[in-house]
Amino acid sequence: MSLPRRRFSRELKLHILAQIEAGQTIAAVAREHQIHPTLITQWRQQLAKYAEEAFSGNGRTYHEEARVAELERMVGQLTMENVLLKKALTRLESRSRPTRPDGNK
């Protein structure tokens, strides 16, 4: 039988990181709070990367970043399609130009 996954509030995470900033070692703080030191290291990285947005949600904290990446992919795809369609249009226009009876275009 497995235990339910523990959840840590934003306040607790910030408190733990403040203890480390105050000079305590990661190992000592991890033992005190009964968490793995790697988890504290991940929290430090998230706080450094996302500052005020760090620890803001319930598992979907960086959905905006994922949405931006998705939109950038779509823009790239649409740009490629646009280039392809412009080339096709240019070829169709060059084929459908009527020629004059005197042989000039």
ABEGO torsion letter per residue (X at the ends): XBBBBBBBBAAAAAAAAAAAAAGBBAAAAAAAAGBBAAAAAAAAAAAAAAEAABGABBGBAAAAAAAAAAAAAAAAAAAAAAAAAAAAAAAAAAAABBBBAAGBX
